[in-house]
Amino acid sequence: MSVSPTDHPSAPAPDQEATTDDINLARTSGPIVVITGASSGIGCATALAFAREGASVVLAARGADGLARVAGACRRAGGQALAVPTDVTEPDQVQALAERTLEAFGRIDVWINNVGVGAVGRFEEVPLEAHKRVIEANLLGHIYGCHAVLPHFRQRGRGVIINMISIGAWAPAPYAAAYAASKFGLRGFSESLRAELADLPRVSVCEVYPTFVDTPGVGHGANYSGKHLRPPPPMVDPREVAQALVKLAHHPRPSTLLGSVAWPVRLAHTVAPDLSAGMTRRLMDAGFRRAEPQPHSAGNLFEPSMGHAIDGGYRRSSMNPDTARILKLGALAIAGIALLRSL
């Protein structure tokens, strides 16, 4: 399921938010899908992918203007769309998101917790309020979403929760300690919740672990490193992630890894966590030395992102395919070295 460039311009034309009266429930035969973090990147790509299947998507993010643009693009793609401005760090707002969806559509089939933020820099140089905000958005935001929708799923006896996590839930992230804490915690929360719901076989909790995805997220995030940041290759197309989420909605599975280096990174951490973390730190230090200076910024931690594109544009300016292949082989080599060191 590909989305053509005309379906996801970086700034789609504004569209009015649909009201309950605007939604023709008689035509709501497709799934009802709630997506948080839907105004750009993976969330926007996922909303469009579901809309092209005829789904009704409920879009949540902090910025009303960005949501309205994505909602308009989803309607033009063939789906129904409802924009509900929501800050997932506020549990009352997340509960209101679930209630508004039920008011409009009468049910929820899929709930995708997709919000993710980060703060890069030496731990003690990143303000405590930034660390706190990362935990609130990445971990508590997902918990609030599950808490809001699970009573409905339990009552219906069916439903799919998809928690967007990261390969960072399996590997330490030097200079992004709060981000790693939130992702490791989210993995534990998701696995625990799935075990708790084992008596409800038609209620699924799915975890998605992509490697770096080419979205605006790195540029939108908080940066206290003093350096210009760019994600390392090879990067995943956000539309590939969106397709994986659509597939999970139809065929849930506990865990999905995306990206060619995902399994080597997970293996390296499993068999020799200190060695793999040390190698990651040296790679990041080398990147910082080459990077251009950049002022400190809180990014989108406390304010909505201004851009609403799907792509970050990093793949277009990234290194050539041969170099990317070398990096993939390097990840496999790290995993092999880690395994040998553990014996």
Secondary structure as GFF3:
##gff-version 3
##sequence-region A 1 343
A	DSSP	three_ten_helix	5	7	.	.	.	ID=ss1
A	DSSP	three_ten_helix	20	22	.	.	.	ID=ss2
A	DSSP	three_ten_helix	25	27	.	.	.	ID=ss3
A	DSSP	beta_strand	32	36	.	.	.	ID=ss4
A	DSSP	alpha_helix	41	52	.	.	.	ID=ss5
A	DSSP	beta_strand	56	60	.	.	.	ID=ss6
A	DSSP	alpha_helix	64	76	.	.	.	ID=ss7
A	DSSP	beta_strand	80	83	.	.	.	ID=ss8
A	DSSP	alpha_helix	91	105	.	.	.	ID=ss9
A	DSSP	beta_strand	110	113	.	.	.	ID=ss10
A	DSSP	beta_strand	119	120	.	.	.	ID=ss11
A	DSSP	three_ten_helix	123	125	.	.	.	ID=ss12
A	DSSP	alpha_helix	128	135	.	.	.	ID=ss13
A	DSSP	pi_helix	136	140	.	.	.	ID=ss14
A	DSSP	alpha_helix	141	156	.	.	.	ID=ss15
A	DSSP	beta_strand	159	164	.	.	.	ID=ss16
A	DSSP	three_ten_helix	167	169	.	.	.	ID=ss17
A	DSSP	alpha_helix	177	196	.	.	.	ID=ss18
A	DSSP	beta_strand	203	210	.	.	.	ID=ss19
A	DSSP	alpha_helix	217	220	.	.	.	ID=ss20
A	DSSP	beta_strand	222	223	.	.	.	ID=ss21
A	DSSP	alpha_helix	238	250	.	.	.	ID=ss22
A	DSSP	beta_strand	255	258	.	.	.	ID=ss23
A	DSSP	alpha_helix	262	271	.	.	.	ID=ss24
A	DSSP	alpha_helix	273	290	.	.	.	ID=ss25
A	DSSP	alpha_helix	321	342	.	.	.	ID=ss26
###
